[in-house]
Amino acid sequence: MKLHWLLPGVLGLWLLSSPVYAASLQNWRFDARSNRLEFTTDTNVQPRAQLIEGPTRLVIDLPGIQLGSALRQQLVNTPGIAKVRTGQFNSNTTRLVVELAPGYTIDPNQVKFQGISPRRWVVQIPNPQRDRRPTPPPVSAPQPAPPSSATSVVEAIRVTRDSFLLRVNGDHPKIKSVRRTSNQRQITLDFEGVTLAQDLHQRPLVINSRGVRQIQMSQHRDSIVRVTLDVTPASPDWKAVRASYAVILMPVPGTGTLSTQDAQQSWPTNLELVSANSSVGPSPTQPPSPSPPQDGIAINVPPPAKPLPPPVPRPQPLPPPTTNPRPSNPRPPRNSRIRVAIDPGHGGRDPGAVGNGLLEKEIVMDISNQVAAILEQNGVQIVMTRRDDREIDLAPRVATAERANATLFVSIHANAISLSRPEVNGLETFYYQTGQRLARDIHNTILQTLNIRDRGVRRARFYVLRKTSMPSVLVETGFITGREDSVKLANPVFRRQMAQGIANGILRHIQQNY
């Protein structure tokens, strides 16, 4: 059974580039405490939505909207809701998905939608309830179902600028082996504890670039997925790195003998294989439709309100500034002249700190996007030194802030030390000259917001601190190599709290000094 309805809702987005002039999803936020979803586009939109089973998920489509650079996925610490994520359903539609936990459902009649404006929408999702309907008898399949020990599914493979990304729905698979044949023409990578979406089996993805001819995946054994790279003898060796919701395949530096011309080639980054059963949309090879099909009951949602309603006072006090975006323009107009540069560390071929299955570049991108969204919701202008997974040198980061005439500069990182020192954990904040007061405001507010060891505020000669003309700080949000911090940094709830602490500290500094 499928229940379908139109609604004004949305969610995050995949880290894909949009055409320069394409309408895009600006930002989104899901408040797990209130089951409230908010999102903003840069043009008017009338969302469509449907409740789909197998697994049960709320799917929201945004016609005419391309993916931008907002958060791709958010795990949710709410009973009955597993995660919120998004993808490009077709060339003209962004798809947003609220995936329910197994055995849960929601009543579509209780989903409340509010169009704050044609570009800003709020979706109030009811508390998920246990699905009391009898379980239908199993449907025979042409192939035996994978064993229950493999709880994760590879749903897509995507070509990025300098690597291949396997998108995994579920827990991290174990990297079992990486082997290269004696004739140097084939590399196989085996992943354990995972199954492959059936329609991706043995579907080759032709690359013909940088020593890689093609890549394909297969279900090697019951719970082992094999990825095979057909390469030239001059191709470098390859390795696998586990990341959030994905496995990244990347060349090993210093191996292979590609010519300079071949080595400088870029990947054909428009290539992707996506399972038709994936919860973030079908394969791009399918012909796009003007709008996703609706084969159930469709209910029109009233158009959004033209005037923006004033903020509604809440009976309970909220921690400063607020954890829920305001439904109208921010109250303090003086913030609108403040511009904060947010600098997510590392990116692209530079993963930053690596340890315990975590990549620094992914963690700080998640935190930075959430910091930027909170500040924007409070009337602060934002400039990001990077909005997606790309490698940017230190000098261009400084130049971005200077060109924007930023008032403040905040660089966000995650720390690391030897994996043999797991006892080293905690928060550190650095400044060089004029940023000491800003550093203390952010550092102290983080400590008031969440539970993390205090390693103090320190002076340091980091490039981005020395070369920026505005007050600048660098926040080390915890140690990826730490026994305590690695668990925290892997938790989306902790990252959300960290983002709230950083944003609150910035807002406190602005209120006291500008």
N, C-alpha and C positions, 0 to 999 in steps of 0.2 A: 504494500500500500504506500502511496505517496500523497502527501498533503502539500499543496502549493499555494502560495499567496504572494502578492506584491507587497513590498515594504520598503521603508526608507532605512536601510541599515547598511553596515559595512564592516570591513575589517582591514587588516594590515596589507602588506604587499611584498611581492617577490623582488629580489634585488636584480631587476632587469632595467636596461636603459630604455627611456621613452623617446619618441621623436621630439625634436626641439619645441615644436608648436603644439604638441598633442595635449589634450586635457588629461590631467593626472590626479591621482589620489594624493593629497597633500600630507595627511597624517591621520592616525586612528589610535584609539585607546579603549581598552576593555578594563573596567573596574570590577575586579572579582568580588569585592565586598558587596556590591549592589547589583551585580549582573547587568551592568549598564555599558552599552557600547556606543561610542561617539566617533564620528569621522567627518573629514572635511575634504572636499574636492576643489579644484580651482575653476570649475565651471558648474553650471546648473546640471543636476542629475535627478532622475526619477528611478530609484532602485527597484529591482524585482527580486523576489525571494521564493524559496521552496524548501519544504522539509522533506528530506530524502532518507530512506532507510537503507541499511546494509553497507556501512554502519550508519546509524542515525546521526544526521547533521543538518544544521540550518545553513543553507546556501544562499548567498546574497550576490546578485549580479548588478554591476554598474555599467549600463550601456553608454558607449561613447567615452569611456574612461580607460586610460592606459596606466600601467603600473609605474609608480614613481620610485622614490628611494626610502620609503618609510619602513618600519619594522616588518619583517617577513612573517614571523610566527611568534606566538606567545603561549607558553604553557600556562594553564590556569589552575590555581589552587582552590577550586570550588567543587564541592560534591556534585557529581553529575555532568560536569563540563571538563573535557580533557584538554582542549587546546583551541586556539583561534589562529587562522592562517589565511593566506590568499594566493592567487595565481592569475595568469592571463588566460581566461576561458577561450577567447578567440581574439582576432586582431582588433576587435572593437569593444570588447567587454572585459572588465576586471571582475574576477570572482572572489568572493570572501566567504570563508567557511568557519562556522562555530561547530566544532565536533563534540558530540556528547559522549560521555563515558558509556561503555557497554552496559546494556540493561536499563538505560535511562531514556526518557523522552520528555517532550514539552508539549503543552497545550497551545496550539497556534492562536486560539482565540484570546489568550492572555498576553500575547506579545504586543507591546504598546510601542507605537512609532510616533515620532515628533519631528517634523521638518522645521528646525529652528530658522533656517533660510533655505533657498534652493541649493545651496552649496554645503550646508552643515546639517547633519542628521544625528538623531539620538534614537537608539533602540533599547527598550527596557525588556529584557528577557526574563520570563518567569523562572522560578526555581525548578530545576529538572526533577521529575518524579520517576520512581521505579515503574517500568513498563509492566503492567499487570496482565497484558494480553497473553494468551497461550502461545507458546513457541511453535511456529509452524513446522511440519515435518521436513526433514532435510531433503533437499533436491539433489538427485543423483548428478554427478558431474562426470565429464568424459575422462578426467584424470583424478587420481586419488588426492584428497586434500592433504596439505603439508601437515606434519606432526605438530602437536600443540607446543612442543619445545621451541619452535621458531615463531616468535610472537611479532617479529618485525618484517616489513615488506618493503622491498625496493620499488618505488613508484615511478622514478624518472631518472634519466641521466641527462645532464646539461653540460655543454661546452662553455667554459668561462674563458677569460682572456689568456690564462696560462695554465689551466688545469681542467680536469673533468670532475664533475660533482654528481655523486649518486645521492638522490634524495631518499631518505629512509623514513617511513612511517612507523614509529615505535622505538624500542631501545636500540642502543648502539650495537651493531654486529661486531663480532670478534674478527680481527684481521688474522686469518689462519696462516696464509703463506703468500709469498711473492716469488715467482720463478721466471727465468728467461731460458729459452731453448738454446741448445748448443750452437745452432746456426744464427743466433742473435736476431731472428726474425719474428719472434712471438714472445709476449710477456703475459703470464696468467697471474691473476690475483684472486685468491679464494677468501670468502667471508662466511663465517659460521654463525648460526643462530638467526638466519634471515631467509626469507623466500622471495622469489621474483614474481612480480605481477605477470600473469600468464601471457598477456598480449605483448610483453616486452621480450619474451623468450626468442633468442636467435634472430633478433632484428638488428642487422648491422647499421652502424652510424658511420658513414664515409667521411673521413677527415681530410686525408691527402695534404697534410701540412706538418712541417717541423718533424719529419721522420715518422709520423703516425699515419698509416694508411686507413685503418678503420678500427672501430671498437664495437664489441658486442657482448651481451650478457646471456648467461644460461643458468638453469637450475642444475648444478653439477650433481648434487645429492639431495636428500630430503631437506636438509636445513643448511645447505652450502650453496651460495651463489658464486659463480665464476665469472670474472670479467676478463676478456681476452683482448689484448692490444696486438694488432698486426702492424709491425714496425719495420723500418729499414735497419740494416746492421749498424748504421751510424747514429741511430736514435739513442738518446740517453736511457739509463735505467729509470725505473719508475718506483714510487713508493706510495703507500696509502696512509692517510692521516684522518683519524676520527675527529669530527667536529659536531657542533650542535645540529641535530636532525639530518646529518649528512655524513658521507665519507668523501674525502677529497683525494683524488689521484693526481700526483704531481711528479714532474721529472726530478731526478736526483742531481743536484748541482755538481759540475765537474766531471760528469760521465758523458760518453758519446763523443762523436767527432763530426757533428753537423757542420756544413759550411756556414760561413758568416751570413750569407743570404738566407739559407734555410733557417738558421737560428733566430733571425730577426723577423721571420714571418709571424703573423698573429693568427690565433685560432679563428676558425669560422664561427663566431660566437652566436650566430643565429640558429645553430643546430641544437635540437633537443628531442628526446624521446620521452613521452609521458604516457602512462597507462590510461586507457579510457575509463578505468574504474577509480582513478585517483580522485581524491576529494578536493583537489584544487584545479580540476579541469581536464579536458581531453588533450590528446596529442595535437600539436600544431599542424600535423599533416592532414587532419580532418578539415573539410571545408567549413569556414566560419559562417555562422548564421547571424542575421541582424540582431536577433535576441534569442537567448536560450529557450528551448521548447518548454511549454507548459502543458502537461497532459493531465492535470488534476483540476482542483477547484481554485480559480484565481479570484482574488478579492482586491479591488482597487483601494489604494490608500489615498486619503485626501491630500491635495497638493500642499507643499510647505507654506508656512505663513510668510507673508511678504515683510511686515515689520518684525524686527527682532524683539522678542519680549524681554522685559527687564529681568535681571537675576532674581530668582526666588529665594528668600531667606530660608535658611535651614534651621530647624529647631535645635540641632546639636552642633556644638562648636567643632570646627575642623582645624587640624594642625596647619600652621602657616606654610605656604600660601594657601593651598588646597590640594587635595588628592583627586578631586573631580573637576574636569574642565568646566569653566563657566559657560552658560548657554548663550551669552551675548558678549559684546565687546568688554574687555577688561575694565574693572572699576578705576584703577589708578591711571589716569591719562598720562601722567608724567613719565611712566615707564616706556611710552611709545618712542621717546627720544633716545632710549638706551639700546645699544646694539652689543650683543655678546657673541664672541666667536667661540664655537665649540669645536674642539680638535680631537676626534677619535684617533688614537694612536695606531700606527702601522697600517696594514692593508695590502691587498694584492699578493705579490710574491713574498712580501715581508709579513709573516704571521705574528711577529712579536714573540712573546713568551709562549712556550709550548710545554705542556705537562699534564698528566692525569687525564688525558683525553680532551683537553681544552686548548683552544687557540685564543690568544689575547685579542687579536684583531676582531674576532666575532663578539666576544664579551663586551669590549668597549664600544663597538658599534651599536649594540643593543642598548647599553646604558646611555650613550650619547643621544640617540634618537629620542629616548624617553625624557631626558633632560631638556632637549630642545622643545619638545611638545609642551612640557609643563611651563617653560618660560614664555613660549608664544601664547599660551592660554592666559597668561598674566600680563599680556601687553608688551612684552619685551621682544625686540627684533632679534633675529637669529641669523648668523652666517656660519655655515658648516665648512670645515676645511676638506672634508670628504663626506659623501652621502651614500657611497656604495663600496664594494670591495675592490678598491684600486690602490696601487702603490703610489704614494706621493712623498717626495723628498721633504726635508725639514724647511728649506728656504721657501718653497711655494706655500707652505702652510702659514708661515709668517706673512708672506706677501698677500695672501687672501685676507687676513685680518687687517693689515694696514690699508689695503685698497678699500675695504668696507668701512674704514675709520671706526673700528670697533672700540667700544668703551672698556670692555674687559675681555680677557683671553683665558679660556679654561681648557687645558689639555687633559684627556682622560686615558688612563693606562691601567694595566694589571701587572703586578710585580712578579719576580721570579728569582729563585736562587737554586742551588743544586738540589736535585731530588733526594739527595742523602740528608737534607736538612729540613724535613717536614715539620719540625717544631717552630720554624720561622713563619709567623703569620701576623697580619695586622694592616692597618691603614696608615699611609704616609702621604703628606701633602708638602709640595715644594714650591718655593718662590725664589726670586733672585734679588730684586731691589724693591720696586714699589708695590709688589703683590703680597706683602706680609699680612696686611689686615684682611685682604680677600681670602688668603689661604687659611687664616684662623677662623674666619666666619664659616667657610665651607667645611673645614675639618671638624669644628665643634658641632655644627649642625648634623653632620653625618653621624657622629658619636651619639647624639641625642636621638637619632632616628632608628638606628639598628645596633645589633650586638656584634662588635668587632673589636679586636685588640687595638690599642692606641700606640702607634710608633712615632707619633709626634709630627710637628711642623718644622721643616728644615729649609735652610738656604742651599741652593744648588745652582750650578752653572750650565743647566741644560740649554741647548741652542734656542729652543722656542721661548725660553724665559729671558735669555740675554738679548735677543734680537727684536723682540716686540717692544713697541713704545708705550703701550697701555699696561695697566696692572695685569700681571699674568701669573697663573699658577699651574702646577701639574699635579693631578690627583692620582695616586697609586691605590686602586680600589681593593687591593688584597693580593695575596701570593698564590698564583696558580700552582706553585709547587708545595704549598702549605697543606698540612693535614686538615686543618680546620677550614681555611679559606677556599681551597679547591672545591669542597662540597658546597660551600655557600655560593661561590661564583657560578657554579653549574645550575643553581636554582633560580628560575625566573622571578620568584617572589623576592629573593634577596636582591637581585639586580634592579627590580622595580623600586625597592626600598632605598637602594644606593642612589638611584637616579633622583628619587624624591629628596633625599638628604642633600645631594649636590645642588639641585635646583633651589631648595629652600635656603641654603646657605648663600647662593648668589642673590636671591631676592632680598634676603635680610641685609646683605651688604649694600644693595642698591637703595633700599629704603633708608638706610642710615647715612649714606654718603652722597646721594644724588637727588 
